[in-house]
Amino acid sequence: MIIKDELYGTIEFSELEKKIIDTPDFQRLHRIKQMALTYLVYPGATYTRFEHSLGTCHLASVIAEKLNIDKDIREKIRLYALIHDIGHVAFSHESEVILKRYLGNHEEIGKNMILSGEIGDILRETHNPKEIVEMEKSQNGKIVTSDLGADRMDYLRRDSHNTGAAYGIMDFDRILHTLRMRNGELFLTEGGLTSAESLLIGRYMMFSNVYMHKTVRIAAAMLRRMIKCAITGGFNPREFLKYGDEEALINIARIDEAKKYVEMIHGRKLYKEILSIEISDNSKIDIDNLEEKLIKKTNCDVIVDYPNEIFKPVDINIALNNKLVQITKISDIVEALRVSEKRRKKLMILGKEEDRIKIIELAKKELRL
């Protein structure tokens, strides 16, 4: 099977991989946007988990081949990379924040889907499905999942390409040239340090300027509120296991409690940023309690949003004098990124423009500003 990819050109898949790609579970990924509602800000951000899964499979194979990994193991790495996102439901990570209490996270969903479904039956023709789905825990699985792995490098490049934002551009060839594996540990030679720094800068900038863009955050917060209201109104969370993004919106719109949010997202009539303040991770502000108070006391629809960490923990080793050293211990740039994150994380209070004065006065009082 030959596919023309927007990043890598012509990429090939085996007959077994083709069977997996052609299953309904895998084809469902066509209907799930990789970047959820980011297209409301960056119109080109409409590519799907399907393209990303194919690209990750190809890239994992390239990395494994560069590391001289045996063909049989390389085939397993390709299969794991191909199905690593099979458990994502509509709106991916944004909906998972709410749905994981009902369905588990996407890794757990994917494992159940594979082992009890058609993909598992296909894998059993030549492999042990459990070995493939649990590869994340293995040393070879790091070729897909680590900070230097195929998953991260593919989505950064693909997100950058589709949004037009240059932040995700990295020197992939240099990273690949200096990438090594010793005792199951992925690392870069000293010559790859600047390329690794570039990758982390790109990741940080994509989070800071694209994924955490103010309007993207507002849309995501409204999406989560929509899902909460839908479930309160009787929507079965398990329906998300079969829906793509648009199907989910259409079906949720039938729930009175959630309908207005669907219409606002469809029409891009989003709430406004009423107040934005810097708070530390160890702040004693109770986000849920603050939101409840503002809704009750103002009699307005208010959403309080605080982002997850932007600069995620880094696990990249560099070979220096025959020893592997964490990049955080030798790179001032990486430490600067961590410090910068603290200054960029802000709590946002969202609501309708006509309710601004009422909300902001009470919010400042509650926050003692």
C-alpha positions in Angstrom: 0.0 0.0 0.0 1.4 3.4 -1.1 0.3 6.7 0.3 1.4 10.2 -0.6 2.0 12.1 2.6 2.2 15.9 3.0 5.5 15.8 4.9 7.3 12.7 3.8 6.2 12.2 0.3 5.6 8.6 -0.8 5.3 6.2 2.2 4.6 2.5 2.1 2.6 0.1 4.3 2.6 -3.7 4.4 -0.4 -5.9 3.7 -0.9 -6.4 7.4 -0.8 -2.7 8.1 -3.2 -2.1 5.2 -5.7 -4.4 6.8 -5.5 -2.4 10.0 -5.8 0.9 8.2 -8.9 -0.3 6.5 -10.7 -1.3 9.7 -13.7 0.9 10.9 -11.8 1.7 14.1 -8.8 3.1 12.2 -10.9 4.8 9.6 -12.8 6.6 12.4 -9.6 8.6 12.9 -10.4 10.4 9.6 -13.2 12.1 11.6 -11.1 13.3 14.5 -9.1 16.5 14.1 -5.6 16.3 15.6 -5.8 19.8 16.9 -9.5 19.8 18.0 -10.9 23.4 17.7 -7.6 25.1 16.8 -9.0 25.6 13.3 -11.2 28.4 14.7 -7.9 30.4 14.9 -5.7 28.7 12.4 -8.0 27.7 9.5 -5.5 25.1 8.1 -5.5 23.1 11.4 -8.0 20.6 10.1 -5.8 17.5 9.6 -6.7 14.4 11.5 -5.4 11.7 13.7 -5.4 9.5 10.6 -2.6 11.4 8.9 -0.7 11.7 12.1 -0.9 7.9 12.8 0.4 7.1 9.3 3.2 9.6 9.7 4.2 8.4 13.1 4.4 4.8 11.7 6.7 5.9 8.9 8.9 8.1 11.1 9.3 5.4 13.7 10.4 3.0 11.0 13.0 5.5 9.7 14.3 6.0 13.3 14.4 2.3 14.0 16.3 1.6 10.7 18.8 4.3 11.5 19.4 2.6 14.8 20.0 -0.7 13.1 17.1 -2.4 14.9 16.3 -5.9 13.6 13.6 -6.2 10.9 11.3 -8.3 13.1 11.4 -5.8 16.0 11.1 -2.9 13.5 7.8 -4.4 12.2 6.4 -4.4 15.8 7.5 -0.8 16.3 5.7 0.2 13.1 2.5 -1.6 14.3 2.6 0.1 17.7 3.3 3.5 16.1 0.4 2.9 13.6 -2.2 2.2 16.3 -0.8 4.4 19.2 -3.7 6.9 18.9 -6.5 4.5 18.1 -8.1 5.2 21.4 -8.7 8.9 20.9 -12.3 10.0 20.8 -13.9 13.1 19.3 -11.9 16.3 20.2 -9.0 14.2 21.5 -7.2 15.6 24.5 -9.7 18.4 25.0 -12.6 16.0 25.6 -10.4 13.5 27.5 -10.1 16.0 30.4 -13.8 15.4 31.0 -14.4 11.9 29.6 -11.5 10.0 31.3 -13.5 9.6 34.5 -16.1 7.7 32.4 -14.0 6.0 29.7 -10.4 6.0 30.9 -7.7 7.8 29.1 -7.0 7.3 25.4 -4.3 4.7 26.0 -6.8 2.6 28.1 -9.5 3.0 25.5 -7.1 2.0 22.7 -5.9 -1.1 24.5 -9.5 -2.3 25.0 -10.4 -1.5 21.5 -7.5 -3.4 20.0 -7.6 -6.5 22.2 -11.4 -7.0 21.9 -11.9 -5.9 18.3 -11.0 -6.4 14.7 -7.5 -4.9 14.9 -6.6 -7.5 17.5 -7.9 -10.3 15.3 -5.7 -8.9 12.4 -2.6 -8.7 14.6 -3.1 -12.3 15.8 -2.3 -13.4 12.2 1.4 -12.8 12.9 1.8 -11.2 16.3 0.7 -11.2 20.0 -1.6 -8.1 20.2 -0.9 -7.6 23.9 2.8 -7.4 23.1 2.1 -4.6 20.6 -0.2 -2.5 22.7 2.1 -2.8 25.7 5.1 -1.7 23.7 4.8 1.7 25.3 6.4 0.3 28.4 9.3 -1.3 26.5 12.7 0.2 25.5 11.8 -0.1 21.8 8.5 1.8 22.5 10.6 4.9 23.3 11.2 5.2 19.6 7.6 6.2 19.4 6.8 7.8 22.7 10.0 9.6 24.0 10.8 13.3 23.6 13.0 12.2 20.7 10.3 9.8 19.4 8.3 9.6 16.2 5.0 10.7 17.8 6.3 14.0 19.1 8.4 14.9 16.1 5.6 14.1 13.7 2.9 16.1 15.4 5.2 19.1 15.9 6.1 19.2 12.2 2.6 18.5 11.1 1.0 21.1 13.4 3.5 23.7 12.2 2.9 22.8 8.5 -0.9 23.0 8.8 -1.1 26.1 11.0 1.5 28.0 9.1 3.3 28.7 12.4 7.1 28.2 12.0 7.7 27.3 15.6 7.5 23.5 15.1 10.3 23.5 12.4 13.3 21.5 13.6 16.5 20.1 12.2 15.1 16.5 12.0 18.0 15.3 9.8 20.5 16.4 12.4 18.6 14.8 15.2 18.4 11.6 13.3 22.1 11.7 12.4 23.1 12.1 16.1 20.5 9.7 17.6 21.8 6.6 19.3 20.5 3.8 21.5 22.5 2.1 24.2 21.0 -0.5 26.6 17.6 0.5 25.4 18.2 4.2 26.2 17.7 6.7 23.4 20.2 9.6 23.5 21.9 12.1 21.3 25.6 12.6 20.8 27.1 15.9 21.8 26.7 17.2 18.3 22.9 16.9 18.6 22.6 19.2 21.6 21.6 22.3 19.7 19.1 20.3 17.6 17.5 19.0 20.8 17.3 22.5 22.2 15.7 23.6 18.9 13.1 20.9 19.2 12.3 21.9 22.8 12.1 25.6 21.9 9.8 24.7 19.0 7.6 22.6 21.3 7.4 25.3 23.9 6.6 28.0 21.3 3.9 25.8 19.7 2.3 25.3 23.1 2.6 29.0 24.1 1.5 30.5 20.8 -0.7 27.9 19.1 -2.1 25.3 21.5 -2.5 27.9 24.3 -3.6 30.8 22.1 -6.2 32.8 24.0 -9.0 32.1 21.5 -8.1 28.4 21.3 -8.2 28.2 25.1 -11.6 29.9 25.1 -13.0 27.5 22.5 -11.6 24.5 24.4 -13.0 25.7 27.7 -16.5 26.1 26.1 -16.1 22.6 24.5 -15.5 21.1 28.0 -18.4 23.0 29.4 -20.6 21.7 26.5 -19.6 18.1 27.3 -20.3 18.5 31.0 -23.7 19.9 30.3 -24.5 17.2 27.8 -23.7 14.4 30.3 -25.7 16.2 32.9 -28.6 16.3 30.4 -28.4 12.5 29.9 -25.9 12.1 27.1 -24.1 8.8 27.4 -20.3 9.3 27.4 -19.8 6.0 25.7 -21.3 7.5 22.6 -17.9 9.3 22.1 -16.3 5.9 21.4 -18.0 5.8 17.9 -18.2 9.5 17.0 -16.0 11.9 15.1 -15.9 15.6 16.0 -18.8 16.7 13.9 -20.9 13.7 14.7 -20.4 14.5 18.4 -21.5 18.1 18.0 -24.6 17.1 16.0 -25.7 14.6 18.6 -24.9 16.7 21.6 -27.0 19.5 20.0 -30.0 17.4 20.8 -29.4 17.9 24.5 -31.1 21.1 25.7 -28.5 21.8 28.3 -25.6 21.7 25.8 -27.3 23.0 22.6 -26.3 26.7 23.0 -22.6 25.7 23.3 -22.8 23.7 20.1 -24.3 26.6 18.3 -21.7 29.0 19.6 -18.9 26.8 18.5 -20.4 26.2 15.1 -20.9 29.9 14.6 -17.6 30.9 16.2 -19.6 33.1 18.7 -17.2 32.5 21.6 -17.1 34.0 25.0 -14.8 36.8 25.8 -11.8 37.0 28.1 -13.3 39.0 31.1 -10.2 38.8 33.3 -6.7 37.3 33.0 -4.3 37.0 35.9 -1.0 35.2 36.6 -1.2 32.7 39.4 1.4 30.1 40.5 0.9 26.4 40.4 0.8 26.3 44.2 -1.8 29.0 44.5 -4.6 28.3 46.9 -7.3 29.4 44.5 -10.0 26.7 44.1 -10.9 27.0 40.4 -14.1 25.0 40.6 -15.3 26.8 43.7 -14.5 30.2 42.2 -16.5 29.3 39.0 -19.5 28.2 41.1 -19.4 31.4 43.1 -19.2 33.6 40.1 -22.1 31.8 38.4 -24.3 31.9 41.5 -23.6 35.5 42.5 -23.7 37.1 39.1 -26.4 34.9 37.7 -24.3 34.7 34.5 -22.7 31.9 32.6 -19.0 32.0 33.6 -16.1 29.7 32.8 -12.9 29.8 34.8 -10.0 28.2 32.9 -6.4 27.4 34.0 -4.1 25.6 31.6 -2.1 22.5 32.1 1.7 22.9 32.1 3.1 24.3 28.9 6.7 23.2 29.4 6.3 19.5 30.1 9.0 17.5 31.9 12.0 16.8 29.6 13.6 13.4 29.2 16.5 13.9 26.7 19.9 12.5 27.4 23.1 13.8 25.8 26.4 11.8 25.6 29.2 13.8 27.2 32.6 12.1 27.9 31.0 8.7 27.6 28.3 9.5 30.1 24.6 10.2 29.5 23.6 13.6 31.0 20.1 15.0 31.2 19.8 18.0 28.9 18.3 20.0 31.8 21.6 19.8 33.5 23.7 21.2 30.7 21.4 23.6 28.8 20.7 27.0 30.1 18.1 27.4 27.3 16.0 24.5 28.6 16.0 26.0 32.1 15.0 29.4 30.7 12.0 27.8 29.0 10.8 26.3 32.3 11.1 29.7 34.0 9.4 31.5 31.1 6.4 29.1 31.4 5.6 30.3 34.9 5.2 33.9 33.6 2.9 32.9 30.7 0.5 30.7 32.5 -2.6 32.7 33.3 -6.0 32.0 34.8 -8.8 33.2 32.5 -12.3 34.1 33.4 -14.7 33.9 30.5 -18.2 35.1 29.8 -20.4 37.2 27.6 -19.4 40.7 26.7 -22.6 42.2 28.1 -21.9 40.6 31.4 -18.3 41.9 31.6 -18.8 44.6 34.2 -20.8 42.4 36.6 -18.4 39.5 36.3 -15.2 41.5 36.6 -16.3 43.4 39.7 -17.2 40.2 41.6 -14.1 38.3 40.3 -11.7 40.9 41.5 -13.5 40.9 44.9 -13.3 37.1 45.2 -9.6 37.1 44.1 -8.8 40.1 46.3 -7.3 42.1 43.4 
